[in-house]
Amino acid sequence: MIGGVVGSKILERAVTYHVHTMEPKGVQKMTKGICFVSMIILLGAGLMLSQVAAQQVKPGAAPKVNQGQTMKTIAGEWKLVKETLEKNNLAATQKSLQKIFDTIPAIENFTPPKNADKRDAFIDNYRNLTKNLTLLRNAVDSQNSQAAGGLTGVVEGTCKSCHGTFRS
């Protein structure tokens, strides 16, 4: 961007000097040439910007995950799951569980703050969480609030196990 500004200033000074020393026909030719060069410069700048933008989002690359925001979302929805189960509002419980299911795949891309070298155990905890949440969702879907209530403790146990090992 700065190069384009500097280049246009140099071009402007050169044109001003030559316009005063040329005949009208020469000025017309020079103006056409300047327009052509300016267009080439703008196209080049646009191409460079598009390449920079393409490099920032690489297809197939794992998305950058904000671990804190992901866990905050899960914790907030988990709180709603427990509250709605307590009130036997299973439709609201289903909605909160769905939001958790939409969010938890991001956990797979986390880098644990401590014991990061135990990646296999971290993934096992993630799979246990998914399995236990699926059992809870099945209980809610079948309108079995008693089983769902019992499974909340199982899910929380999975969370505590993982946090105890991997959270700072």
Secondary structure, DSSP 4 states (H G I P E B T S, - for coil): -HHHHHHHHHHHHHHHHHHHHS-HHHHHHHHHHHHHHHHHHHHHHHHHHHHHHHHHS-TTPPPP--HHHHHHHHHHHHHHHHHHHHTT-HHHHHHHHHHHHHHGGGGGG---SS-TT-HHHHHHHHHHHHHHHHHHHHHHHTT-HHHHHHHHHHHHHHHHHHHHHH--
